[in-house]
Amino acid sequence: MATVLDMVRGFVERLSPEPVCDDCIAERLRLSDTSLANKKVRELAGSGGFEREQNICSLCGAPRIVTRRRTR
């Protein structure tokens, strides 16, 4: 069974290199709340090509802090 971290990683990777906000991650993965998504993406940030920045979410179009994985 996949962990929440695995699910978040997989979701962000599928969208890469497009950025996605914590709210959209939580909604699409049916997580209990946005803070859980936020915690997991902060664990990913800075490793394996994952980064967080202020940008436009590719799903909802809102200007927010988003996570993306840079393609090589």
PyMOL Python script that loads the backbone (N, CA, C, O; Angstrom):
from pymol import cmd

cmd.read_pdbstr("""\
ATOM      1  N   MET A   1       0.837  -1.187   0.000  1.00  0.00           N
ATOM      2  CA  MET A   1       0.000   0.000   0.000  1.00  0.00           C
ATOM      3  C   MET A   1       0.885   1.254   0.000  1.00  0.00           C
ATOM      4  O   MET A   1       1.855   1.340   0.753  1.00  0.00           O
ATOM      5  N   ALA A   2       0.544   2.198  -0.833  1.00  0.00           N
ATOM      6  CA  ALA A   2       1.330   3.424  -0.960  1.00  0.00           C
ATOM      7  C   ALA A   2       1.098   4.341   0.238  1.00  0.00           C
ATOM      8  O   ALA A   2      -0.015   4.449   0.754  1.00  0.00           O
ATOM      9  N   THR A   3       2.166   4.995   0.665  1.00  0.00           N
ATOM     10  CA  THR A   3       2.051   5.987   1.732  1.00  0.00           C
ATOM     11  C   THR A   3       1.544   7.298   1.140  1.00  0.00           C
ATOM     12  O   THR A   3       1.508   7.467  -0.079  1.00  0.00           O
ATOM     13  N   VAL A   4       1.156   8.218   2.009  1.00  0.00           N
ATOM     14  CA  VAL A   4       0.724   9.540   1.536  1.00  0.00           C
ATOM     15  C   VAL A   4       1.868  10.209   0.794  1.00  0.00           C
ATOM     16  O   VAL A   4       1.645  10.842  -0.238  1.00  0.00           O
ATOM     17  N   LEU A   5       3.085  10.083   1.299  1.00  0.00           N
ATOM     18  CA  LEU A   5       4.240  10.674   0.623  1.00  0.00           C
ATOM     19  C   LEU A   5       4.398  10.086  -0.775  1.00  0.00           C
ATOM     20  O   LEU A   5       4.664  10.828  -1.721  1.00  0.00           O
ATOM     21  N   ASP A   6       4.242   8.786  -0.927  1.00  0.00           N
ATOM     22  CA  ASP A   6       4.330   8.145  -2.244  1.00  0.00           C
ATOM     23  C   ASP A   6       3.250   8.668  -3.187  1.00  0.00           C
ATOM     24  O   ASP A   6       3.511   8.919  -4.364  1.00  0.00           O
ATOM     25  N   MET A   7       2.037   8.830  -2.662  1.00  0.00           N
ATOM     26  CA  MET A   7       0.934   9.326  -3.489  1.00  0.00           C
ATOM     27  C   MET A   7       1.192  10.756  -3.949  1.00  0.00           C
ATOM     28  O   MET A   7       0.961  11.086  -5.112  1.00  0.00           O
ATOM     29  N   VAL A   8       1.670  11.604  -3.042  1.00  0.00           N
ATOM     30  CA  VAL A   8       1.957  12.998  -3.392  1.00  0.00           C
ATOM     31  C   VAL A   8       3.091  13.052  -4.409  1.00  0.00           C
ATOM     32  O   VAL A   8       2.999  13.773  -5.403  1.00  0.00           O
ATOM     33  N   ARG A   9       4.153  12.296  -4.170  1.00  0.00           N
ATOM     34  CA  ARG A   9       5.286  12.259  -5.100  1.00  0.00           C
ATOM     35  C   ARG A   9       4.814  11.839  -6.492  1.00  0.00           C
ATOM     36  O   ARG A   9       5.152  12.487  -7.482  1.00  0.00           O
ATOM     37  N   GLY A  10       4.048  10.775  -6.571  1.00  0.00           N
ATOM     38  CA  GLY A  10       3.558  10.285  -7.851  1.00  0.00           C
ATOM     39  C   GLY A  10       2.685  11.294  -8.573  1.00  0.00           C
ATOM     40  O   GLY A  10       2.781  11.446  -9.791  1.00  0.00           O
ATOM     41  N   PHE A  11       1.832  11.984  -7.827  1.00  0.00           N
ATOM     42  CA  PHE A  11       0.945  12.982  -8.425  1.00  0.00           C
ATOM     43  C   PHE A  11       1.741  14.145  -9.010  1.00  0.00           C
ATOM     44  O   PHE A  11       1.501  14.558 -10.145  1.00  0.00           O
ATOM     45  N   VAL A  12       2.683  14.671  -8.238  1.00  0.00           N
ATOM     46  CA  VAL A  12       3.504  15.785  -8.720  1.00  0.00           C
ATOM     47  C   VAL A  12       4.342  15.337  -9.914  1.00  0.00           C
ATOM     48  O   VAL A  12       4.501  16.093 -10.873  1.00  0.00           O
ATOM     49  N   GLU A  13       4.875  14.126  -9.871  1.00  0.00           N
ATOM     50  CA  GLU A  13       5.670  13.613 -10.994  1.00  0.00           C
ATOM     51  C   GLU A  13       4.831  13.477 -12.258  1.00  0.00           C
ATOM     52  O   GLU A  13       5.309  13.794 -13.348  1.00  0.00           O
ATOM     53  N   ARG A  14       3.596  13.014 -12.135  1.00  0.00           N
ATOM     54  CA  ARG A  14       2.726  12.871 -13.315  1.00  0.00           C
ATOM     55  C   ARG A  14       2.451  14.213 -13.973  1.00  0.00           C
ATOM     56  O   ARG A  14       2.305  14.286 -15.193  1.00  0.00           O
ATOM     57  N   LEU A  15       2.380  15.265 -13.187  1.00  0.00           N
ATOM     58  CA  LEU A  15       2.098  16.596 -13.732  1.00  0.00           C
ATOM     59  C   LEU A  15       3.353  17.322 -14.208  1.00  0.00           C
ATOM     60  O   LEU A  15       3.254  18.332 -14.904  1.00  0.00           O
ATOM     61  N   SER A  16       4.524  16.823 -13.843  1.00  0.00           N
ATOM     62  CA  SER A  16       5.760  17.548 -14.128  1.00  0.00           C
ATOM     63  C   SER A  16       5.941  17.800 -15.620  1.00  0.00           C
ATOM     64  O   SER A  16       5.615  16.941 -16.439  1.00  0.00           O
ATOM     65  N   PRO A  17       6.457  18.969 -15.975  1.00  0.00           N
ATOM     66  CA  PRO A  17       7.029  19.984 -15.093  1.00  0.00           C
ATOM     67  C   PRO A  17       6.016  21.042 -14.634  1.00  0.00           C
ATOM     68  O   PRO A  17       6.410  22.087 -14.115  1.00  0.00           O
ATOM     69  N   GLU A  18       4.736  20.784 -14.818  1.00  0.00           N
ATOM     70  CA  GLU A  18       3.714  21.764 -14.433  1.00  0.00           C
ATOM     71  C   GLU A  18       3.603  21.867 -12.909  1.00  0.00           C
ATOM     72  O   GLU A  18       3.655  20.853 -12.213  1.00  0.00           O
ATOM     73  N   PRO A  19       3.449  23.093 -12.390  1.00  0.00           N
ATOM     74  CA  PRO A  19       3.344  23.292 -10.942  1.00  0.00           C
ATOM     75  C   PRO A  19       1.931  23.029 -10.430  1.00  0.00           C
ATOM     76  O   PRO A  19       0.952  23.242 -11.145  1.00  0.00           O
ATOM     77  N   VAL A  20       1.835  22.567  -9.186  1.00  0.00           N
ATOM     78  CA  VAL A  20       0.530  22.294  -8.575  1.00  0.00           C
ATOM     79  C   VAL A  20       0.548  22.768  -7.115  1.00  0.00           C
ATOM     80  O   VAL A  20       1.536  22.583  -6.405  1.00  0.00           O
ATOM     81  N   CYS A  21      -0.552  23.376  -6.685  1.00  0.00           N
ATOM     82  CA  CYS A  21      -0.632  23.910  -5.320  1.00  0.00           C
ATOM     83  C   CYS A  21      -1.068  22.827  -4.330  1.00  0.00           C
ATOM     84  O   CYS A  21      -1.583  21.777  -4.716  1.00  0.00           O
ATOM     85  N   ASP A  22      -0.848  23.109  -3.056  1.00  0.00           N
ATOM     86  CA  ASP A  22      -1.196  22.159  -1.995  1.00  0.00           C
ATOM     87  C   ASP A  22      -2.691  21.864  -1.967  1.00  0.00           C
ATOM     88  O   ASP A  22      -3.092  20.721  -1.744  1.00  0.00           O
ATOM     89  N   ASP A  23      -3.520  22.885  -2.190  1.00  0.00           N
ATOM     90  CA  ASP A  23      -4.972  22.676  -2.178  1.00  0.00           C
ATOM     91  C   ASP A  23      -5.389  21.674  -3.250  1.00  0.00           C
ATOM     92  O   ASP A  23      -6.203  20.787  -2.992  1.00  0.00           O
ATOM     93  N   CYS A  24      -4.834  21.814  -4.445  1.00  0.00           N
ATOM     94  CA  CYS A  24      -5.186  20.892  -5.535  1.00  0.00           C
ATOM     95  C   CYS A  24      -4.657  19.486  -5.271  1.00  0.00           C
ATOM     96  O   CYS A  24      -5.321  18.502  -5.599  1.00  0.00           O
ATOM     97  N   ILE A  25      -3.474  19.386  -4.683  1.00  0.00           N
ATOM     98  CA  ILE A  25      -2.948  18.067  -4.326  1.00  0.00           C
ATOM     99  C   ILE A  25      -3.895  17.396  -3.332  1.00  0.00           C
ATOM    100  O   ILE A  25      -4.275  16.239  -3.510  1.00  0.00           O
ATOM    101  N   ALA A  26      -4.271  18.130  -2.287  1.00  0.00           N
ATOM    102  CA  ALA A  26      -5.159  17.571  -1.260  1.00  0.00           C
ATOM    103  C   ALA A  26      -6.512  17.172  -1.848  1.00  0.00           C
ATOM    104  O   ALA A  26      -7.049  16.111  -1.529  1.00  0.00           O
ATOM    105  N   GLU A  27      -7.052  18.028  -2.704  1.00  0.00           N
ATOM    106  CA  GLU A  27      -8.360  17.743  -3.307  1.00  0.00           C
ATOM    107  C   GLU A  27      -8.299  16.522  -4.216  1.00  0.00           C
ATOM    108  O   GLU A  27      -9.130  15.621  -4.100  1.00  0.00           O
ATOM    109  N   ARG A  28      -7.321  16.483  -5.123  1.00  0.00           N
ATOM    110  CA  ARG A  28      -7.248  15.401  -6.105  1.00  0.00           C
ATOM    111  C   ARG A  28      -6.924  14.049  -5.473  1.00  0.00           C
ATOM    112  O   ARG A  28      -7.372  13.005  -5.947  1.00  0.00           O
ATOM    113  N   LEU A  29      -6.131  14.084  -4.388  1.00  0.00           N
ATOM    114  CA  LEU A  29      -5.764  12.833  -3.724  1.00  0.00           C
ATOM    115  C   LEU A  29      -6.708  12.489  -2.571  1.00  0.00           C
ATOM    116  O   LEU A  29      -6.529  11.484  -1.882  1.00  0.00           O
ATOM    117  N   ARG A  30      -7.713  13.342  -2.378  1.00  0.00           N
ATOM    118  CA  ARG A  30      -8.703  13.142  -1.303  1.00  0.00           C
ATOM    119  C   ARG A  30      -8.041  13.001   0.061  1.00  0.00           C
ATOM    120  O   ARG A  30      -8.377  12.117   0.849  1.00  0.00           O
ATOM    121  N   LEU A  31      -7.085  13.903   0.319  1.00  0.00           N
ATOM    122  CA  LEU A  31      -6.427  13.920   1.623  1.00  0.00           C
ATOM    123  C   LEU A  31      -7.325  14.632   2.622  1.00  0.00           C
ATOM    124  O   LEU A  31      -8.190  15.416   2.233  1.00  0.00           O
ATOM    125  N   SER A  32      -7.128  14.366   3.894  1.00  0.00           N
ATOM    126  CA  SER A  32      -8.002  14.914   4.930  1.00  0.00           C
ATOM    127  C   SER A  32      -7.974  16.435   4.987  1.00  0.00           C
ATOM    128  O   SER A  32      -8.997  17.061   5.265  1.00  0.00           O
ATOM    129  N   ASP A  33      -6.819  17.036   4.728  1.00  0.00           N
ATOM    130  CA  ASP A  33      -6.745  18.494   4.676  1.00  0.00           C
ATOM    131  C   ASP A  33      -5.478  18.945   3.960  1.00  0.00           C
ATOM    132  O   ASP A  33      -4.570  18.157   3.696  1.00  0.00           O
ATOM    133  N   THR A  34      -5.450  20.223   3.658  1.00  0.00           N
ATOM    134  CA  THR A  34      -4.336  20.800   2.908  1.00  0.00           C
ATOM    135  C   THR A  34      -3.028  20.734   3.684  1.00  0.00           C
ATOM    136  O   THR A  34      -1.961  20.610   3.083  1.00  0.00           O
ATOM    137  N   SER A  35      -3.094  20.814   5.006  1.00  0.00           N
ATOM    138  CA  SER A  35      -1.856  20.806   5.793  1.00  0.00           C
ATOM    139  C   SER A  35      -1.097  19.486   5.631  1.00  0.00           C
ATOM    140  O   SER A  35       0.130  19.470   5.722  1.00  0.00           O
ATOM    141  N   LEU A  36      -1.797  18.401   5.396  1.00  0.00           N
ATOM    142  CA  LEU A  36      -1.127  17.122   5.154  1.00  0.00           C
ATOM    143  C   LEU A  36      -0.387  17.159   3.820  1.00  0.00           C
ATOM    144  O   LEU A  36       0.751  16.697   3.734  1.00  0.00           O
ATOM    145  N   ALA A  37      -1.011  17.698   2.791  1.00  0.00           N
ATOM    146  CA  ALA A  37      -0.341  17.855   1.493  1.00  0.00           C
ATOM    147  C   ALA A  37       0.870  18.760   1.646  1.00  0.00           C
ATOM    148  O   ALA A  37       1.938  18.469   1.108  1.00  0.00           O
ATOM    149  N   ASN A  38       0.710  19.858   2.378  1.00  0.00           N
ATOM    150  CA  ASN A  38       1.804  20.805   2.590  1.00  0.00           C
ATOM    151  C   ASN A  38       2.984  20.130   3.277  1.00  0.00           C
ATOM    152  O   ASN A  38       4.132  20.327   2.879  1.00  0.00           O
ATOM    153  N   LYS A  39       2.712  19.352   4.285  1.00  0.00           N
ATOM    154  CA  LYS A  39       3.783  18.661   5.011  1.00  0.00           C
ATOM    155  C   LYS A  39       4.551  17.722   4.081  1.00  0.00           C
ATOM    156  O   LYS A  39       5.780  17.673   4.127  1.00  0.00           O
ATOM    157  N   LYS A  40       3.846  16.991   3.252  1.00  0.00           N
ATOM    158  CA  LYS A  40       4.498  16.011   2.382  1.00  0.00           C
ATOM    159  C   LYS A  40       5.289  16.668   1.255  1.00  0.00           C
ATOM    160  O   LYS A  40       6.374  16.195   0.915  1.00  0.00           O
ATOM    161  N   VAL A  41       4.774  17.746   0.667  1.00  0.00           N
ATOM    162  CA  VAL A  41       5.536  18.392  -0.406  1.00  0.00           C
ATOM    163  C   VAL A  41       6.768  19.091   0.149  1.00  0.00           C
ATOM    164  O   VAL A  41       7.780  19.198  -0.543  1.00  0.00           O
ATOM    165  N   ARG A  42       6.695  19.568   1.388  1.00  0.00           N
ATOM    166  CA  ARG A  42       7.893  20.152   2.002  1.00  0.00           C
ATOM    167  C   ARG A  42       8.951  19.081   2.245  1.00  0.00           C
ATOM    168  O   ARG A  42      10.146  19.372   2.197  1.00  0.00           O
ATOM    169  N   GLU A  43       8.527  17.854   2.503  1.00  0.00           N
ATOM    170  CA  GLU A  43       9.484  16.747   2.630  1.00  0.00           C
ATOM    171  C   GLU A  43      10.180  16.475   1.293  1.00  0.00           C
ATOM    172  O   GLU A  43      11.360  16.127   1.267  1.00  0.00           O
ATOM    173  N   LEU A  44       9.459  16.633   0.200  1.00  0.00           N
ATOM    174  CA  LEU A  44      10.021  16.378  -1.132  1.00  0.00           C
ATOM    175  C   LEU A  44      10.912  17.513  -1.628  1.00  0.00           C
ATOM    176  O   LEU A  44      11.885  17.273  -2.343  1.00  0.00           O
ATOM    177  N   ALA A  45      10.585  18.743  -1.251  1.00  0.00           N
ATOM    178  CA  ALA A  45      11.270  19.930  -1.788  1.00  0.00           C
ATOM    179  C   ALA A  45      12.770  19.862  -1.541  1.00  0.00           C
ATOM    180  O   ALA A  45      13.232  19.513  -0.455  1.00  0.00           O
ATOM    181  N   GLY A  46      13.509  20.206  -2.581  1.00  0.00           N
ATOM    182  CA  GLY A  46      14.956  20.266  -2.475  1.00  0.00           C
ATOM    183  C   GLY A  46      15.660  18.951  -2.775  1.00  0.00           C
ATOM    184  O   GLY A  46      16.888  18.884  -2.742  1.00  0.00           O
ATOM    185  N   SER A  47      14.898  17.912  -3.064  1.00  0.00           N
ATOM    186  CA  SER A  47      15.526  16.634  -3.395  1.00  0.00           C
ATOM    187  C   SER A  47      14.862  16.050  -4.632  1.00  0.00           C
ATOM    188  O   SER A  47      13.679  16.281  -4.881  1.00  0.00           O
ATOM    189  N   GLY A  48      15.614  15.309  -5.385  1.00  0.00           N
ATOM    190  CA  GLY A  48      15.061  14.609  -6.535  1.00  0.00           C
ATOM    191  C   GLY A  48      14.427  15.490  -7.589  1.00  0.00           C
ATOM    192  O   GLY A  48      13.570  15.034  -8.346  1.00  0.00           O
ATOM    193  N   GLY A  49      14.841  16.763  -7.650  1.00  0.00           N
ATOM    194  CA  GLY A  49      14.295  17.670  -8.651  1.00  0.00           C
ATOM    195  C   GLY A  49      13.005  18.354  -8.241  1.00  0.00           C
ATOM    196  O   GLY A  49      12.442  19.107  -9.036  1.00  0.00           O
ATOM    197  N   PHE A  50      12.512  18.122  -7.027  1.00  0.00           N
ATOM    198  CA  PHE A  50      11.294  18.778  -6.554  1.00  0.00           C
ATOM    199  C   PHE A  50      11.636  20.153  -6.007  1.00  0.00           C
ATOM    200  O   PHE A  50      12.631  20.326  -5.303  1.00  0.00           O
ATOM    201  N   GLU A  51      10.800  21.126  -6.338  1.00  0.00           N
ATOM    202  CA  GLU A  51      11.020  22.483  -5.836  1.00  0.00           C
ATOM    203  C   GLU A  51       9.694  23.166  -5.565  1.00  0.00           C
ATOM    204  O   GLU A  51       8.667  22.836  -6.158  1.00  0.00           O
ATOM    205  N   ARG A  52       9.742  24.133  -4.645  1.00  0.00           N
ATOM    206  CA  ARG A  52       8.563  24.934  -4.311  1.00  0.00           C
ATOM    207  C   ARG A  52       8.873  26.378  -4.646  1.00  0.00           C
ATOM    208  O   ARG A  52       9.989  26.855  -4.441  1.00  0.00           O
ATOM    209  N   GLU A  53       7.865  27.067  -5.167  1.00  0.00           N
ATOM    210  CA  GLU A  53       8.040  28.459  -5.562  1.00  0.00           C
ATOM    211  C   GLU A  53       6.680  29.128  -5.679  1.00  0.00           C
ATOM    212  O   GLU A  53       5.649  28.458  -5.739  1.00  0.00           O
ATOM    213  N   GLN A  54       6.689  30.438  -5.709  1.00  0.00           N
ATOM    214  CA  GLN A  54       5.466  31.199  -5.970  1.00  0.00           C
ATOM    215  C   GLN A  54       5.240  31.168  -7.477  1.00  0.00           C
ATOM    216  O   GLN A  54       6.111  31.569  -8.249  1.00  0.00           O
ATOM    217  N   ASN A  55       4.061  30.687  -7.897  1.00  0.00           N
ATOM    218  CA  ASN A  55       3.768  30.573  -9.319  1.00  0.00           C
ATOM    219  C   ASN A  55       2.263  30.352  -9.469  1.00  0.00           C
ATOM    220  O   ASN A  55       1.522  30.407  -8.488  1.00  0.00           O
ATOM    221  N   ILE A  56       1.829  30.107 -10.672  1.00  0.00           N
ATOM    222  CA  ILE A  56       0.422  29.834 -10.957  1.00  0.00           C
ATOM    223  C   ILE A  56       0.209  28.319 -10.965  1.00  0.00           C
ATOM    224  O   ILE A  56       0.932  27.594 -11.647  1.00  0.00           O
ATOM    225  N   CYS A  57      -0.774  27.845 -10.213  1.00  0.00           N
ATOM    226  CA  CYS A  57      -1.090  26.413 -10.195  1.00  0.00           C
ATOM    227  C   CYS A  57      -1.643  26.013 -11.561  1.00  0.00           C
ATOM    228  O   CYS A  57      -2.519  26.684 -12.106  1.00  0.00           O
ATOM    229  N   SER A  58      -1.129  24.926 -12.100  1.00  0.00           N
ATOM    230  CA  SER A  58      -1.565  24.470 -13.424  1.00  0.00           C
ATOM    231  C   SER A  58      -2.980  23.893 -13.407  1.00  0.00           C
ATOM    232  O   SER A  58      -3.593  23.756 -14.465  1.00  0.00           O
ATOM    233  N   LEU A  59      -3.504  23.558 -12.248  1.00  0.00           N
ATOM    234  CA  LEU A  59      -4.842  22.972 -12.172  1.00  0.00           C
ATOM    235  C   LEU A  59      -5.925  24.003 -11.880  1.00  0.00           C
ATOM    236  O   LEU A  59      -6.946  24.031 -12.567  1.00  0.00           O
ATOM    237  N   CYS A  60      -5.721  24.850 -10.871  1.00  0.00           N
ATOM    238  CA  CYS A  60      -6.772  25.806 -10.497  1.00  0.00           C
ATOM    239  C   CYS A  60      -6.523  27.214 -11.029  1.00  0.00           C
ATOM    240  O   CYS A  60      -7.433  28.044 -11.027  1.00  0.00           O
ATOM    241  N   GLY A  61      -5.302  27.493 -11.484  1.00  0.00           N
ATOM    242  CA  GLY A  61      -4.986  28.798 -12.047  1.00  0.00           C
ATOM    243  C   GLY A  61      -4.731  29.892 -11.030  1.00  0.00           C
ATOM    244  O   GLY A  61      -4.563  31.053 -11.404  1.00  0.00           O
ATOM    245  N   ALA A  62      -4.699  29.545  -9.749  1.00  0.00           N
ATOM    246  CA  ALA A  62      -4.490  30.546  -8.699  1.00  0.00           C
ATOM    247  C   ALA A  62      -3.001  30.799  -8.480  1.00  0.00           C
ATOM    248  O   ALA A  62      -2.189  29.880  -8.584  1.00  0.00           O
ATOM    249  N   PRO A  63      -2.643  32.059  -8.174  1.00  0.00           N
ATOM    250  CA  PRO A  63      -1.253  32.355  -7.820  1.00  0.00           C
ATOM    251  C   PRO A  63      -1.002  31.896  -6.381  1.00  0.00           C
ATOM    252  O   PRO A  63      -1.574  32.445  -5.440  1.00  0.00           O
ATOM    253  N   ARG A  64      -0.162  30.907  -6.224  1.00  0.00           N
ATOM    254  CA  ARG A  64       0.087  30.310  -4.907  1.00  0.00           C
ATOM    255  C   ARG A  64       1.505  29.766  -4.842  1.00  0.00           C
ATOM    256  O   ARG A  64       2.242  29.792  -5.829  1.00  0.00           O
ATOM    257  N   ILE A  65       1.873  29.278  -3.678  1.00  0.00           N
ATOM    258  CA  ILE A  65       3.106  28.506  -3.580  1.00  0.00           C
ATOM    259  C   ILE A  65       2.778  27.128  -4.145  1.00  0.00           C
ATOM    260  O   ILE A  65       1.827  26.475  -3.715  1.00  0.00           O
ATOM    261  N   VAL A  66       3.566  26.706  -5.098  1.00  0.00           N
ATOM    262  CA  VAL A  66       3.317  25.460  -5.818  1.00  0.00           C
ATOM    263  C   VAL A  66       4.540  24.551  -5.742  1.00  0.00           C
ATOM    264  O   VAL A  66       5.637  24.982  -5.386  1.00  0.00           O
ATOM    265  N   THR A  67       4.328  23.312  -6.079  1.00  0.00           N
ATOM    266  CA  THR A  67       5.409  22.328  -6.133  1.00  0.00           C
ATOM    267  C   THR A  67       5.471  21.783  -7.549  1.00  0.00           C
ATOM    268  O   THR A  67       4.447  21.575  -8.200  1.00  0.00           O
ATOM    269  N   ARG A  68       6.671  21.559  -8.005  1.00  0.00           N
ATOM    270  CA  ARG A  68       6.875  20.947  -9.319  1.00  0.00           C
ATOM    271  C   ARG A  68       8.118  20.084  -9.256  1.00  0.00           C
ATOM    272  O   ARG A  68       8.954  20.218  -8.363  1.00  0.00           O
ATOM    273  N   ARG A  69       8.212  19.209 -10.215  1.00  0.00           N
ATOM    274  CA  ARG A  69       9.444  18.435 -10.379  1.00  0.00           C
ATOM    275  C   ARG A  69      10.022  18.816 -11.725  1.00  0.00           C
ATOM    276  O   ARG A  69       9.383  18.666 -12.766  1.00  0.00           O
ATOM    277  N   ARG A  70      11.226  19.303 -11.679  1.00  0.00           N
ATOM    278  CA  ARG A  70      11.909  19.687 -12.918  1.00  0.00           C
ATOM    279  C   ARG A  70      12.231  18.445 -13.727  1.00  0.00           C
ATOM    280  O   ARG A  70      12.684  17.435 -13.188  1.00  0.00           O
ATOM    281  N   THR A  71      11.993  18.530 -15.020  1.00  0.00           N
ATOM    282  CA  THR A  71      12.375  17.424 -15.894  1.00  0.00           C
ATOM    283  C   THR A  71      13.833  17.580 -16.261  1.00  0.00           C
ATOM    284  O   THR A  71      14.378  18.684 -16.273  1.00  0.00           O
ATOM    285  N   ARG A  72      14.442  16.474 -16.554  1.00  0.00           N
ATOM    286  CA  ARG A  72      15.879  16.515 -16.869  1.00  0.00           C
ATOM    287  C   ARG A  72      16.126  16.825 -18.297  1.00  0.00           C
ATOM    288  O   ARG A  72      17.279  16.896 -18.724  1.00  0.00           O
TER     289      ARG A  72
END
""", "prot")
cmd.dss("prot")
cmd.show_as("cartoon", "prot")
cmd.util.cbc("prot")
cmd.orient("prot")
